[in-house]
Amino acid sequence: MLNLGGGVQRQQKTAETDSDKRMNWTRLRDGDLSVKKFKKMKEGDPSAWGKASTNVHTTAEQALAFVWFYCSNLRMKEHQKKDGNLLRKMYKPVTTDTATVPSAQLHTQHIVVQKSMPTPFYPRETSMKYVWSETNNNNEERFKTLIVAFEPAEIKHISERRGRRRITKKLAKVNSDFSVHPSNTYEGEEEQSLGVTQVETKGVWVITPLAQNLCRITFVANIVDKGKIPTSLVNANIGRALDPVVFLKAFYERTGLVVDAEVSE
């Protein structure tokens, strides 16, 4: 459970005891053994879980920045490469509680992202509220664990909703040479409703420092597709949701000898 003040509230729930409702993690095999990926799902259940973990050759703070800046130039280019001109945008939080505005601005953001799908399925759209926080391990400053949690964002928290939900007829002809913000390209032209299917996503990034320039990343996400897609696409979407961990690791990858020397210090 998240709060607008930038904290991550712990909410305990009774563990599921019915053996018929338990699901085990299954390892995903996609050729990249440097990142351990897992899935957990039940046949016929629209809710699916994905998990990825790996060591990243950078500080916990740098890893947090990579995750937090969802719309950085680097990640926008990667989005455009995979999903063309579909929307990916960050919105500032909206709150009337003046006491929480400063921390909300620093620790909270709202993300809207659209992902392409194979024909004949509509693109998938996810609206998320992101919050980050930190915890001290053993009361030592250098061992602070950083946490980024996210959950479905409420419509009332997202500005420019109407402008985001409508797009011109020319969208189908858009290619990768255009901006990833279609509303900037076709402003003032005839609009039509954009067909998208909603996906609810919630989860957490846990970033634990291991050495000066080495940290452990654990990412867990729950994905609920509101449309109807075959199991093969559900599996593909789980793997796709875990790709940011692979991208993060590759971006900061260094030689093993350098990292070993840092760990041994």
N, C-alpha and C positions, 0 to 999 in steps of 0.2 A: 504494500500500500504506500502511495506517494503522497507528499504534501507540498503545497505551493511554496512553502518557506525554504525549500531546498533540502529537506530531510528525507530519509528513507525510514519509514515506520515499520517495525517488525509486527507481523500479525500471525499468531500461532493458530494452527488448525489441527483438529484431531486427525491422526494418520488413518488412511484408509485400511480397514482390516479385512474387508471382503476380498478373498483371494481371486474371485472372478473379475474384480475391478482393478487389480494390480497389473502394471505393465513394466516390463524390463527394458533397460536400455539395450539397443542393438547397434553394433559398430557399423558405421558407413564406410564403405571401401570405394575411394575415388582416385586412388593413385598417389595422393599426397599424404604420406605417412608422418610428416612432421607436425601435422595438426590432427589430434584425435577427435573424430566426429562421431556422434551418436544420435540415434532417433528413438522416439518412444511414441507409439500410436496404437490404436485399437481399430480393427476393421469396422468400417461403417461409422466411426466417430469422426466428426469434422475437426476435433481438437487434436493437434499433433505437437510433439515436443522435439526440440533439437538442442544438442549440447556440443560445445567444442572447447578444447583446452590445449594450450601450448606455452612454451617459453618464448618471450620476445626480447630481442637484444636492444633494449632501450630502458630509460627510466620509467617508473610507474606514472610520473607526471606527463611525460611525452606520450605514453600510451593513452592516458586519459584525454589528452588534447586531441589525439587522432580520433577517438571515439566520439568525443563531444562535438567537435566541429564537423557535423554531419554534412554540411554543405560547403566544405572547403573546396578550393579549386581542384585539388587532386581527386577528391571523391566525386565531385561533379563531373569531371572528365571520365572517370570510371563508369559512372552512371550513364552518361551519354553513350559511351562505347557499347554498353550492354542493353540499354533501354531507350536509346534515341532521345527524342524530345519530350518524353513523358515527364511529368512534374516531379520535382524534388526541391522542397523549400522548407525553411525554418521560419517560424512565427514567434514573436515575442509573447510572453504570457500576459493575459489580461486579468486583472484583479482589482477589486474596489477596496481591498484591505490595505490601507496605506502603511500599516506597520510591517507588512511582509513584502512590500514592493522591492526594496533594495536586494534582499536575499533571493527573492523570486527571479529578479532579472539576472542574477549571477549564477544561480543553481538550477534554474528551470527553463526549459524551452519546449516548443511544440513543433513537431515535424510532420509534414505530409509528403508521402512518396508514392509514386506509381511505378509498377513493374509490368513489363510486357509479358504476354502469354502467347503460346502458339495458337494459330487459328483452329477453331472458331471461337475461342474463349476471350472474354473481355479482359482488358488490363486489370490488374489488382491494385487497389488503393488502400494505403494504411495511414491512419492518423494516430500519432503517438505523443504522449507527454513524457519528456525526459527530465530526470532529476539526478544530480550527483551529490555524493557525500564522502566522508572519510572516517575511518576508525583507526585507533591506535592499537598496535600489537605490542604487548609487553611494555606499554607506556613509553616506547622509544620512538622519537620523532622520525627516524630514518626508516622505520618499519610500518609506516602508515599504509593501510590497505585502502584503496580508492574504489568506490562503488558507483556505477551508473545503472539506475533502474528505470524502466519505462513501462507504460501501460497505455491502453487506448485513451485518446484525448477526447474530451467532450466537445461537441460542436460549438458551444458558447465560448470556448476558450480560443477559438481560431478566427482570426480576422480575415477579411477578403474572401470569405467562404463562397459567396456568390460568384465572384470573379474566377475563383479556382474551379468551380463546378461547371463552368460553361466554356466552350471553346468553338472555334470556327469550323466550317465544313472542310476547310483545307487541311485540317490536322492529319487526315489519312495520307496526304501527299508529302508530309514533312519528312525530310531526310536529315542525316547527321550533320549537315553543314549549317543547320540553323541553331539558334540558341536553345538551351534546355528550358527556357521559359516561354512557352507558346503565346501567353497573353501579351508579352512584350513585342512579339513578331506580328501579331494579327490584330492589334488594338484598333477598334472602330469598325471592323468588318462584321459581316453577318455571323451570328452565333447560333450554335445548336448544343443541346445537352450532350455531355461526354458520357458514353457508356462505360462504366467501371463497376467492378464488384468489390465490395468492402472485405478487408481482411483485418481481424482484430489480433493484435500482437502485444504480448507483455513478456518481460524478462529482466535479466540483470547481467551486467558485466562486473566481474570481480577482478581487480588488478592488484596483485600482491608483489611487492619488491623482493627480489632475491639477492641482488648485489647492486653496485653503483649504477650499472647500465644493463640490468637484466631484471625482468619481471615475469611473473606467471599470470597468464590470462585464462579466465574461465568465463565462458559465455553460455547462458541458458535462455531459451526463448520458447514461448508457447504460441502457436499459430492456429487461428481458427478462421478458415476460409468460409465466407458466407454463401459462396456459390457451390455448384456441383461439378467436381472434377474427378477424373479417374485416379486410382491409387498411385499409378506411376507418376502422375503430375504432383501429387501430394509429396511423394518421396523426393522428387526433384526440387520442389519448393523448400523442403527442409534443408537440403544441401545448399541451396542458394542463400537461404537465410544465414547460414554459417560462413559464407564466403568472406565477409568482412574480417573475420579472424585470420584467414589465410592471407588476405591483402595486407593486414596490419603486420603480420609476421614477415612477409616478403619485403615490405617497405623498409624495415629496420634490420634486416638480416646482415650479420657480420661473420667473419671467419671464426671457427671454433677455438683456435689457439688464443685469440684475444679474449674471448668470453671466458675460457677456462682460467686464464690468468687473473681476471677480475674476481671470479668466484673464489679462487684460492686465497685471495688477499684477506 
